[in-house]
Amino acid sequence: MKLGFIGLGIMGKPMVRNLLKAGYEVITYDIIQENIDKAVSWGAVGASSPEDVAGKCQTIITMLPNSPHVKEVVCGEHGVLQGASEGTILIDMSSIAPIVSQEICKACLEKGVRMIDAPVSGGEPKAIDGTMAIMAGGDRAVFDEVYDTLMVLGGSVVYCGEIGAGNTTKLANQVIVALNIAAVSEAFALSTKAGVDPEKVFEAIKGGLAGSTVMNAKIPMIMERNFNPGFKVDLHIKDLNNALATGHGVGAYLPLTAGVMEILQNLHASGFGGDDHCSIARYYEKLAGVEIK
């Protein structure tokens, strides 16, 4: 099966590699030629624009940073809709504002293009091993049609409702992840300041009610002082901005999310925007005058 794939960043590159390993022919595009060249070295075929990708594929995946990027790639000059034929399926796996997913879907339908939003959770490690959690919204029949393809990329693929439901679910995920990292960081700053070895704290509590996938993934990174980005602070800022805006729009108020957003903004201003979101620990370390290591 031939697939188009647009967006070869931290997440997109390993996703393309997994599709190639599964036997798909993948036509790729990215604004950075070096990323296209890397995908081509694995066996993908490079394209000159999103329009070019759409002219060669009936199913196209986009994996881009934020709402404006997806709108430009799909609806802009030399965008997907300029090259797509009627019946083409667009799978947007970016994490964007739900209302923008709905706007893009409307533009797609006017051109006879079917769309689902299918953002992911799990960061780079899960993208590499093909076990991401994928949450999808859109027409159920379209979801069923692309389910097997999504399962190449994910350990779980769940249909959440109409278009935009995938991104709403992803926002809920990102709120929980951010608050969980903050809670873990606060707790380990406390125990470290009190003189207890953080490795012993981790060993003692990871199997209890406080244990979580987030803690298991992030505390070892923090203790090793490894802030290489699996998911960047700046991208989490983007997601929480979308969560807060969506909350305001529907009348769901998110005071804890707003608090963590201020921590992330502080990290961005301190030069850590490109680091992993476990850098939230740095904020608490600064307040307590300790290092969790």
Secondary structure, 3 states (H helix, E strand, C coil): CEEEEECCCCCHHHHHHHHHHCCCEEEEECCCHHHHHHHHHHCCEECCCHHHHHHHCCEEEECCCCHHHHHHHHHCCCCHHHHCCCCCEEEECCCCCHHHHHHHHHHHHHCCCEEEECCEECHHHHHHHCCEEEEEEECHHHHHHHHHHHHHHEEEEEEEECCCHHHHHHHHHHHHHHHHHHHHHHHHHHHHHCCCCHHHHHHHHCCCCCCCHHHHHHHHHHHCCCCCCCCEHHHHHHHHHHHHHHHHHHCCCCHHHHHHHHHHHHHHHCCCCCCEHHHHHHHHHHHHCCCCC
